Amino acid sequence: MDRDQARKMKEQLAAFARELAEKHGVVATPRSLGGRSASEAADVVRAPTLALGLVPQAEGGFGIAVRYRLGIPRARSIVRKVSAEVGPDVDIRRTGRIRPVSELGPRPPAPTSQADGDTDRRRPLRPGISIGHVGVTAGTLGAFVTRASPGGDSELFALSNYHVLAGSPDARPGDTVLQPGPADGGLPPGDRIGELTEVVNLDAHEPAYTDAAIARLDRVPIDFEYPVGRVVKTARALGGEIVGKVGRTTAVTRGRVTAIELDDVIVGYEDLGALSFDDQIEIESLDDGPFSRGGDSGALVYREDGVAIGLLFAGSESGGHSGKGLTYANPIDQVLDILEIELAGEPAHPFG
């Protein structure tokens, strides 16, 4: 199938799966579960109980990605019926629960002593190091971004996830952001690098597209280099790309984009409950270990040629090449458009 045919089939399958789920009584939706803990919310999955997307095929074109986890009533039955509708162009994977890959919440944390990435205090700041809201534990500084100010000058910000730079509905603009994050020993005021500026709101009653936030940086030195050099260009993921990231916990890892345009990806948050994300990117590891672990949230995902495609935010308990989980990322262009920012590739800071 070409992309348009695959998209049309995905829409038809979503409606079909929803009918099956309602027939079997699987009708609960996490968008109505705001306020539940992650452990409660993760056990309730929105009808149709499946995440559906597009998967690249070796001979060209696209098939249908079907993702599910055990523990959901009649999930296997619904998967079998949906798969029968697709035929050979279906790629089925069991993911286990999907959670934010930060040190927040019930996902087992990666202690500083067990992290392969950079958990130390770093000046100049650089992508991939430990960062966090003063009330959070630790995540990853994904990128430096700019936004035009009312006066016409560009301001410089750090880009990461909502659950790294804010971490709670109680967080407010102006809150202190630390490097390293508190779990790695960061303390105010000496480790302050900036302040929370803006978050993309996450609503339990509406589909989400990004888990993102920015922090306005203080006068601190900046190093813009990634392992592949400076990353200033972006592209839409097409599926099959070899990608990399540098994160606070697993450092530099390699992976492959295994699905795109995934809808109904259910992610269990400690404070927000179960949220449903649409239009997401799925990545499996090409290394012996997982592509990401707790603390890698907020890392920028880029192709081998240094073009950014996503902002890492969540991971599953199982699945993928290593069997140790799949990683999920927001399309980077979506993140940049919503926050009205651009990747910063040249020093745009007084101390850059």
C-alpha positions as CSV (number, residue, x, y, z in Angstrom):
1,M,0.0,0.0,0.0
2,D,1.1,3.6,-0.6
3,R,0.9,6.0,2.3
4,D,-2.5,7.4,1.5
5,Q,-4.0,3.9,1.2
6,A,-2.4,2.8,4.5
7,R,-3.8,5.9,6.2
8,K,-7.3,5.2,4.9
9,M,-7.1,1.6,6.0
10,K,-5.8,2.8,9.5
11,E,-8.9,5.0,9.9
12,Q,-11.2,2.1,8.9
13,L,-9.5,-0.3,11.2
14,A,-9.7,2.2,14.1
15,A,-13.5,2.4,13.6
16,F,-13.7,-1.4,13.3
17,A,-11.6,-2.0,16.4
18,R,-13.8,0.5,18.4
19,E,-16.9,-1.4,17.4
20,L,-15.4,-4.7,18.5
21,A,-14.3,-3.1,21.8
22,E,-17.7,-1.7,22.5
23,K,-19.3,-5.1,21.6
24,H,-17.0,-6.7,24.2
25,G,-17.6,-4.0,26.8
26,V,-14.1,-2.5,26.6
27,V,-15.3,1.1,26.6
28,A,-13.3,2.9,29.4
29,T,-11.2,5.9,28.2
30,P,-8.2,7.4,30.0
31,R,-9.4,10.8,28.8
32,S,-12.1,10.4,31.4
33,L,-9.6,9.1,34.1
34,G,-7.8,12.3,35.1
35,G,-6.8,12.2,38.7
36,R,-6.1,8.5,38.9
37,S,-2.6,7.3,39.7
38,A,-0.4,5.9,37.0
39,S,-0.8,2.4,38.4
40,E,-4.6,2.7,38.2
41,A,-4.7,4.5,34.9
42,A,-2.2,2.1,33.2
43,D,-4.7,-0.8,33.8
44,V,-7.4,1.0,31.8
45,V,-7.0,1.4,28.1
46,R,-9.2,3.5,25.8
47,A,-11.3,1.6,23.4
48,P,-10.2,0.3,20.9
49,T,-7.4,-1.0,23.1
50,L,-5.0,-0.8,20.2
51,A,-2.5,1.7,18.9
52,L,-2.6,1.8,15.1
53,G,0.0,3.3,12.8
54,L,2.0,2.8,9.6
55,V,5.0,0.5,9.3
56,P,7.5,0.7,6.4
57,Q,7.8,-2.4,4.2
58,A,11.0,-3.7,2.8
59,E,9.7,-3.7,-0.8
60,G,8.4,-0.1,-0.4
61,G,5.1,1.2,0.7
62,F,3.5,0.8,4.1
63,G,1.7,-1.8,6.2
64,I,-0.4,-1.3,9.3
65,A,1.3,-1.3,12.8
66,V,-0.9,-2.8,15.5
67,R,0.3,-2.4,19.1
68,Y,-1.3,-3.8,22.2
69,R,-0.5,-5.1,25.7
70,L,-1.7,-8.1,27.6
71,G,-4.0,-7.6,30.6
72,I,-6.7,-5.8,28.6
73,P,-9.9,-7.8,28.4
74,R,-10.3,-9.5,25.0
75,A,-7.3,-7.6,23.6
76,R,-6.0,-10.7,21.7
77,S,-9.4,-11.4,20.2
78,I,-9.6,-7.9,18.9
79,V,-6.1,-8.0,17.6
80,R,-6.8,-11.2,15.7
81,K,-9.9,-9.8,14.1
82,V,-8.2,-6.5,13.1
83,S,-5.3,-8.5,11.7
84,A,-7.6,-10.6,9.6
85,E,-9.0,-7.5,8.0
86,V,-5.5,-6.3,7.0
87,G,-4.0,-9.6,5.9
88,P,-0.2,-9.9,5.3
89,D,0.5,-6.2,5.5
90,V,0.1,-6.1,9.3
91,D,2.9,-5.8,11.9
92,I,1.8,-6.8,15.4
93,R,3.7,-6.1,18.5
94,R,2.9,-6.5,22.2
95,T,4.4,-3.5,24.1
96,G,3.6,-3.9,27.7
97,R,2.7,-0.7,29.6
98,I,4.1,2.5,28.2
99,R,5.3,5.2,30.6
100,P,7.3,8.4,30.5
101,V,11.0,7.6,30.5
102,S,12.1,10.0,33.2
103,E,12.9,9.4,36.8
104,L,9.3,10.3,37.7
105,G,6.6,7.9,38.7
106,P,6.6,4.1,39.0
107,R,9.0,3.3,36.2
108,P,12.1,2.0,38.0
109,P,14.7,4.8,38.1
110,A,18.2,4.6,36.9
111,P,20.4,5.8,39.8
112,T,23.2,8.1,39.1
113,S,25.8,5.4,39.8
114,Q,24.1,3.1,37.2
115,A,23.8,5.8,34.4
116,D,26.1,5.6,31.4
117,G,25.2,9.1,30.4
118,D,26.3,12.5,31.8
119,T,24.9,13.1,35.2
120,D,27.6,15.6,36.3
121,R,27.4,19.3,36.5
122,R,28.4,20.7,33.1
123,R,29.4,24.2,32.0
124,P,29.1,24.7,29.2
125,L,25.7,23.1,28.9
126,R,25.4,20.6,26.1
127,P,22.7,18.3,24.7
128,G,22.2,15.0,26.5
129,I,23.1,16.0,30.1
130,S,21.0,15.7,33.3
131,I,18.4,18.4,33.8
132,G,15.3,18.9,35.8
133,H,12.7,21.1,37.5
134,V,13.7,21.8,41.1
135,G,10.8,19.6,42.2
136,V,11.5,16.7,39.7
137,T,14.2,14.1,39.7
138,A,16.1,14.0,36.4
139,G,15.7,14.0,32.7
140,T,17.6,15.0,29.6
141,L,18.4,18.4,28.1
142,G,17.3,17.6,24.5
143,A,18.2,20.8,22.5
144,F,18.7,24.5,22.6
145,V,16.0,26.4,20.8
146,T,15.3,30.1,20.0
147,R,12.2,32.2,19.9
148,A,11.9,35.8,18.7
149,S,11.1,38.2,21.6
150,P,8.7,41.1,21.3
151,G,11.7,43.4,20.7
152,G,12.9,41.4,17.7
153,D,15.9,39.7,19.4
154,S,16.0,35.9,19.8
155,E,16.0,34.4,23.2
156,L,17.6,31.0,24.0
157,F,15.9,28.2,25.8
158,A,16.5,24.6,26.8
159,L,14.0,22.1,25.3
160,S,12.9,18.9,27.1
161,N,9.7,17.2,28.2
162,Y,6.8,18.6,30.3
163,H,7.5,15.8,32.8
164,V,11.2,16.9,33.0
165,L,11.0,20.7,33.1
166,A,7.7,20.9,35.0
167,G,6.7,17.5,36.3
168,S,3.5,18.5,37.9
169,P,0.3,20.5,37.3
170,D,1.5,22.6,40.2
171,A,4.6,23.8,38.4
172,R,4.5,27.5,37.3
173,P,6.5,29.7,34.9
174,G,9.5,31.1,36.7
175,D,10.2,27.9,38.6
176,T,13.9,27.0,38.9
177,V,15.4,24.5,36.5
178,L,18.6,22.8,37.6
179,Q,21.6,21.2,35.9
180,P,22.2,18.5,37.0
181,G,18.7,17.4,37.9
182,P,17.9,17.0,41.6
183,A,18.4,13.2,41.4
184,D,21.9,13.8,40.3
185,G,22.8,16.2,43.1
186,G,21.6,19.5,41.6
187,L,20.7,22.1,44.2
188,P,19.5,25.7,44.1
189,P,20.9,28.3,43.8
190,G,24.3,27.1,42.7
191,D,23.1,24.7,40.0
192,R,20.3,26.9,38.6
193,I,20.6,27.3,34.8
194,G,17.3,28.9,34.0
195,E,13.5,29.0,34.7
196,L,10.5,27.2,33.4
197,T,8.9,29.3,30.7
198,E,6.2,27.3,28.9
199,V,4.7,23.9,28.7
200,V,2.4,22.2,26.2
201,N,-0.8,21.5,28.1
202,L,-1.7,17.8,28.5
203,D,-5.5,17.2,28.7
204,A,-6.9,13.8,29.8
205,H,-10.0,14.5,27.7
206,E,-8.3,15.3,24.4
207,P,-5.7,13.5,22.3
208,A,-2.2,14.8,23.0
209,Y,0.6,15.2,20.4
210,T,3.6,16.4,22.4
211,D,5.0,16.2,25.9
212,A,7.2,19.2,25.7
213,A,8.4,22.3,27.7
214,I,11.0,25.0,27.4
215,A,13.1,26.8,30.0
216,R,14.6,30.3,29.5
217,L,18.3,30.0,30.1
218,D,20.4,32.2,32.4
219,R,23.7,33.6,31.3
220,V,25.5,30.3,31.1
221,P,28.0,29.0,28.5
222,I,26.6,26.7,25.7
223,D,28.0,23.9,23.6
224,F,25.7,23.1,20.7
225,E,27.5,19.9,19.5
226,Y,25.8,16.4,19.4
227,P,27.7,13.2,18.6
228,V,26.8,13.9,14.9
229,G,27.7,17.6,15.1
230,R,25.3,20.5,15.2
231,V,21.7,19.6,14.6
232,V,19.7,22.4,13.0
233,K,17.6,20.7,10.3
234,T,14.3,18.8,10.9
235,A,12.3,16.3,8.9
236,R,9.2,14.2,9.2
237,A,9.9,10.5,10.0
238,L,9.1,8.3,7.1
239,G,9.8,4.9,8.8
240,G,12.9,2.7,8.6
241,E,15.4,5.5,9.4
242,I,18.5,4.6,11.5
243,V,18.5,7.1,14.3
244,G,20.4,8.1,17.4
245,K,20.1,10.0,20.6
246,V,22.3,11.1,23.5
247,G,20.6,10.9,26.9
248,R,21.2,11.3,30.6
249,T,21.0,7.5,31.4
250,T,21.9,5.4,28.3
251,A,24.2,8.0,26.7
252,V,24.5,7.5,22.9
253,T,22.3,4.7,21.5
254,R,21.2,3.7,18.0
255,G,17.8,2.6,16.8
256,R,15.5,2.2,13.9
257,V,12.1,3.8,13.3
258,T,9.7,0.9,13.3
259,A,6.3,2.7,13.1
260,I,5.1,6.2,12.3
261,E,1.8,8.1,12.8
262,L,0.8,5.9,15.7
263,D,-2.5,6.9,17.2
264,D,-3.9,5.9,20.6
265,V,-0.6,5.4,22.3
266,I,-1.6,5.2,25.9
267,V,1.0,6.6,28.4
268,G,0.5,6.3,32.2
269,Y,1.5,9.4,34.1
270,E,1.8,9.5,37.9
271,D,0.0,12.9,38.3
272,L,-2.1,13.1,35.1
273,G,-3.4,9.6,34.7
274,A,-3.5,7.8,31.4
275,L,-3.1,10.0,28.4
276,S,-3.6,9.1,24.8
277,F,-1.1,10.4,22.2
278,D,-1.7,10.5,18.4
279,D,0.8,10.7,15.5
280,Q,3.7,9.3,17.4
281,I,7.0,7.7,16.3
282,E,8.1,4.3,17.5
283,I,11.8,3.3,17.7
284,E,13.5,0.0,18.5
285,S,17.1,-0.4,19.7
286,L,19.8,-1.6,17.4
287,D,22.1,-2.1,20.4
288,D,22.2,-5.0,22.9
289,G,20.3,-2.8,25.4
290,P,17.2,-0.6,25.1
291,F,17.2,2.6,23.0
292,S,16.2,4.5,26.2
293,R,15.7,4.1,29.9
294,G,14.4,6.2,32.8
295,G,16.1,9.5,32.7
296,D,16.4,9.8,28.9
297,S,13.2,11.7,28.6
298,G,13.6,14.9,26.6
299,A,16.4,13.6,24.4
300,L,16.4,14.7,20.7
301,V,16.1,11.9,18.2
302,Y,18.1,12.5,15.0
303,R,19.0,10.6,11.9
304,E,22.5,9.5,11.0
305,D,22.9,12.6,8.8
306,G,22.2,14.9,11.8
307,V,18.6,15.8,10.9
308,A,16.2,15.9,13.9
309,I,13.0,13.9,13.7
310,G,11.6,13.5,17.3
311,L,11.6,14.4,21.0
312,L,11.9,11.2,23.1
313,F,9.3,11.0,25.9
314,A,8.1,7.5,26.7
315,G,9.0,3.8,26.6
316,S,7.4,0.4,26.9
317,E,8.2,-2.5,29.2
318,S,8.8,-5.0,26.4
319,G,9.2,-5.4,22.6
320,G,11.8,-4.4,20.1
321,H,15.0,-6.0,18.8
322,S,16.5,-6.4,22.3
323,G,13.2,-7.4,23.9
324,K,13.8,-4.7,26.5
325,G,11.3,-2.2,25.3
326,L,10.2,0.2,22.5
327,T,10.7,4.0,22.6
328,Y,8.2,6.6,21.6
329,A,8.9,10.2,20.4
330,N,6.9,13.2,19.4
331,P,7.5,14.5,15.8
332,I,9.9,17.3,16.3
333,D,8.2,19.6,13.8
334,Q,5.0,19.3,15.8
335,V,6.9,20.3,19.0
336,L,8.6,23.3,17.4
337,D,5.4,24.5,15.7
338,I,3.3,24.3,18.9
339,L,5.9,26.1,21.0
340,E,6.8,28.5,18.2
341,I,10.5,27.8,18.5
342,E,13.4,26.8,16.3
343,L,16.4,24.6,16.8
344,A,19.5,26.8,17.6
345,G,22.5,25.8,15.7
346,E,24.7,28.9,16.2
347,P,25.7,30.6,19.4
348,A,22.8,33.0,20.1
349,H,23.6,33.6,23.7
350,P,25.9,36.2,25.3
351,F,28.0,33.4,26.7
352,G,27.5,30.9,23.9
